[in-house]
Amino acid sequence: MKRQYKFILGGSVVLIIASLVVLLIGQDNLIGPLLISGLAFGAIGLRGHTFFKGFSFTILIFSAVAASLFYPQLFTEWGSFNLKKLIVPLLQIIMFGMGTAMSFKDFVGVIKMPRAVGIGMACQFTIMPLVGVSLATVFRFPPEIAAGIVLIGACPSGLASNVMVYLAKANLALSVTLTACATLLAPFLTPFLMKTLAGQFIPIDSWAMMLSIVKIVIVPILGGLLFNHFFQGKFKWLDKAMPLVSMAGIAFIITIITAAGRDSLLTIGLALFAAAILHNVAGYFLGYWACRLFKMKENDCRTIALEVGMQNGGLASGIALEMGKVATVGLAPAIFGPWMNISGSSLATWWREKVPENE
């Protein structure tokens, strides 16, 4: 680790400790700047560490979330412009980037691995929605918060799961196929699951939700697929820029949602964070052992576990916005997203070191 990164990381620790000290002595006006800058420096410092490098983006999101909690006015309106209006366009750009990272060949996996894909799809759209509604009921969250937990469970996986499967040295081809298929099924299955499971909490307009998913996900991804098909390799700068644009877009979306739902988050934040952790971990655990029951290969079990446990939080946030409830329904996806990157990276790293026997 280079000296400059050690210096930055050391500064991060000092700033975070200082924020705790001023909290204890009652200097509330200093907590925000110290904590925000401490987390931001920590994200930069971790970039210089081989093992913890993958966590830097998540720490940066925590810094952005802290900023939106302490200074929500900066992330709600700029003049007369409401920043919530940027969420859907940003998601469409992110989904377009997801499409450019895929190809029509990714869907061939359905033919090559029908059993694995079928089991993966079944796990994806049963485990997480059912665990979500169970947690929402057990924790007795307010109706719209509870609906948000079901929503994140009813969404498909995203590109983050593909990255984690790659890091884990599991079955990347299966992962990409599952993500592609789940995304195409989302306009039908997500509204159905929300109507069936979340309808007890709030009214669900299935048709409007289906159109929202098509607008936010399907159309941009198809555009990205076509772009990749006809212009593959011709715009290398775009290939390099899209991951950065996607990360910046996700961070900005989370800060907007956090600022909008600040009051609710301060009231039930710890309980919601606990529910998000349980939801995510249950997805990994049940996804893995469901596949073991079907006597699937170890690498396929790991792949499906990551696919089940990691959801498309961006899509869930966009749906919440389209429902007009981003400050409540959108809170669970905003918390689930950063956490799943931490847990997914940790699990992938652990599995990476444990090569399955005879595979």
N, C-alpha and C positions, 0 to 999 in steps of 0.2 A: 504494500500500500504506500503510495507516494506521500511525501511529507505534507504537501498542500492539502491533500484530502484528510490527513490526520489532524491538521490544524483546524480545518473547517468542521470536522466531526467533534473535535474538542470544544470548539466554540458553540456548537449545537448543544452539547451536554451542559455547558455553563449557562446558556440562555434558558434552557428548560428548567434547570435547578433554580435559577433566579426567579422564574415565573412562579414556582412553588413557594419560594420564600416570600415574595411580595403578596401572594395569596394569604399566607399565614399571618402576615403583619397588617393585612387589610388595605393594601394599596391596589385596589381593584383596577384603577385606570392604567396600570402598567402591565397587567397580566397579559392582555391581548397582544400587544406588540412583541413582548418577550417570547410568548409561546409560539406565535405565528412564525417569527424569524428563526426561532430555535428549530422548529420542525422543518422549515425550508432549508436551513443549513444542513440539517441531518440528511435530508434527501440528496443534497449535492455531495455530502461527504461519503455517503454509502456507495456512490457511483465508483469510487476508487477501491472498493472492496470486492474481491472476486465472488465470494459466497453471498453476501448481502446485497449485491448490486441490483438484483431483481426486485427488491423491496422499495427501491428509491421512489418509484412512481407512486406507490401507495402512500408513502410518508408525505410526499408532496400533496396528495389529495387531502390528507389529514390537515396539512397546513392551510390549504384552501378552505376546508370545512371550518377550521377554527376562525379563519378570517370572516366567513359568512355568519358565524355565530356571534362574534364580537361586533361586527360592523355590517349587519344585514342590509342596511340602506344602500350599500355599495353594490349589492347583487340583486336588488329588486327592481329599481327603476333608475334610468339615466335620463334626467329631464322628464319629459312626458312619455318616454318609451319604456314599456314594461319588458324586462329582460326575459320573462317566461316565453315570449314570442320567438325567442331564438332556439328553444329546445328542439322543436320538430325539425327545422332546417339543419341544425347541427347533427341530429340523429340521422337524417337522410344522407348527409355527407359521410358520416361514419359508416353507414350501411353500404353506401356506394363503394367506399374503400374496402369493405369486407367482400363485396362482389368482385372487385379487381384482384383480390387475393385468392379467388376460387376459379374454377373452370367447370365446364359442362361434364368433364370427365369424372368429377367428384361424385356425380350421381350414379356412375357405373358400379360403384361399390355395392349398391343395392342388389345387383345381379350377382356379383362375385361373393358377397357375404350376406346372403338373405337372412340366415338364422341370427347372426350377430346383430344385424341392423334391426330386425324385428324385436329381439329382446331389448335392445337399447332404446328403441322408440317406446316400447311398453313401459320400461322403467322410467324414462324421461317424463312421460305424461301421466304417471300414476303416483309415483313415490313423492315427488316434490309438492304437487297440489294437495295430496292427502295429509302430508306432514304439515304443510302450511295451514290448512284449516284446523288441524288438531292443535297446533301451537296458538293460533289466534283464539281458539276457544278456551284453552287452558289458562292463558295469560289474561283473558277477559279484557282485551284491548277495546277502545272505542270502535264502533262499526267501520268507519272509513280506514282507520289504521289496520284493523283486522283484514279488510278487503285487500289492502296493499300487500300483506303477507301472502295471501292466497294468490295474488296476481304475480308476484315474483316466482312463485312455485309453478304457476301455469304457463310461464313463458318458456321458449326453447333455449338451448344453450347458445353461446356466442363464440367468437373467435378466441376469446381468452382461454377456453377449454382446450382448443387446438394447440395453443402455445404450451399449456401445462402438460398435455399428452406428449408433445415433442420433447420437453425437458425431462419427462419421466422415462423417455425411451420406450414408450408403449406403442400401441397400434395407431399411428397417425392417420393412415388411410381410412380406418374405421371411424376415427374421431371426426375427420372432415366430412365424411359421408353422413354421419349422424347429425352433425350441425346443419348441413345443407338440407337434409330431409325434414328435420324438426322445424327449421325455419319456414319451409314451404307448407308444412302442416299447421303452423301457428295461426293463420287467419281462420281456420276452422275449429281447431281444438282449444285454443286459448279462450275465445268467447264462450264456447260450450262449457268448459271447466269453470269459468268465472260465473256463468249463469247458474250452474249446478251447485257449486260450492260456496261462492261468495254472495249469491243472491239472498242468503239469509241475513247478510249484514247490510247491504245497500242495493238499490235497484240497479240492474245491469241491462244495458241495451246491447244485445249481442250483435245485431246488424251494424250498428255504429262502430262497435269495437273491431269488427271484421274489416270494415272499410279503413279504419285508422291503421291497422296492422299492414294492410296492403299498401297504403300511402307511405307509411314510415319505413317499412322493411322490404316488402316484395318488389315494388317498383324500383327503388334505388339499387337493390342487389342485382336484379335482372339487368339494369343499366350497367352495373359494374362487370357482370359476366360478359355482356356483349362487348363492352370496351376492352376487356382482357382478351376476348376471342379475336377481335379484329386489329387491335393495336398492341398486342403483347410484346414487350421489350422495346417499343418505339418511344416511350416516355419514361425513361429510367428515373428521372427526377421525381416523377409522380409516385413511383414505387417506394422511393425513399421518404417522400414527404407525407404520404397517407398515414403511416403509423404514428408520426408525430402529431399530425392534425387530429387523428382519432383520440390520442391520449389527452391532448389539450381540450378537445371538445367534451370528452367524458368528465374531465375535472371541472370544467366550467358549468356543465349541466348539474353536477352534484352540488356545487356551491349555490346555484340558483334555487334548487329544490330545498336545500338546507336553510337558506335565508327565508324562503317563503314559509317553511314549516317550523321556524325557529321556536315559537311558543309551545307548540305541541311536542317538539323534540326535547325541550328543556324539562317538560313535565314527565314524559315517559321514556326518555332517551335510554337509560340503562336497561330497562325491561325490553325495549325494542332491540337493543344491541344483543342482549342475551338470546332473544328469540331468533335473531339472524344467525348467530353462531350455531345454535342448536339445529336450525333448519339446514344450514350448509353442511354441517358435520353428519347429520342424519342422511343427507343425500349421498355423501361419499360412502358411508357405512352400509346403508341398505342397497345402494346401487352395486357395490362390490359383492356383497354376500348373496344378493339375488342371482347374480351371474355365476357365483360359485355353486349355487344350488342346481343350475343348469349345466354344471360341469364344463364351463367354458375355459379356454386357455387363460393363464394368469395375466398375460398382457392385455387381453380383451376385457377381463374383469376390471383391471386398473383403468383402462380407457373409458369404459362405460361409467365407472364410479366418478371420474372427473367430469364426464359429460352431464351426469345427473346432478352432481353437487354444484356445478357452476352454471348460472343462468344469465340470460341476456338482460341485465339490469337497465340498460339504455332503453330497450324496447318497453319494459315495464314503466319506466319514467315517462316515455312518450304517450303511452296509453293513459296513464294517470292524468297527464296534461289535457289530452283530448276529452277526458271525462270531466274536466274542470275541477279536479281534486288533487292537483299536484302537491299542495301543501300538506295533505293528509295521506291519501292513497300512495303518493309518490315517496313517502319517507322510508318505507321498508326497502324499496329498491336502492335508494340512495345510501343506506347503511350496508345492505347486503353486498353491493358492488365492491367497495374497498376491502371489506373483510374477506370475500372469496378469493381475492388476489393474494392476500397474505396466506390463507390456509392452502390454497391451490399450489402456490409456489413451494410452500413447506412440504406438502405431501409429495409433489413431483420430485423435489430434491431427495427426499427420503427413499422413494421408490427407485430413483435413478441409481442409487448405490446398491440396491438389492435386485440383482439380475435374476429373473426366474430360472430355476433349474430346468434343463432340457428344452429351453426355448432360445 
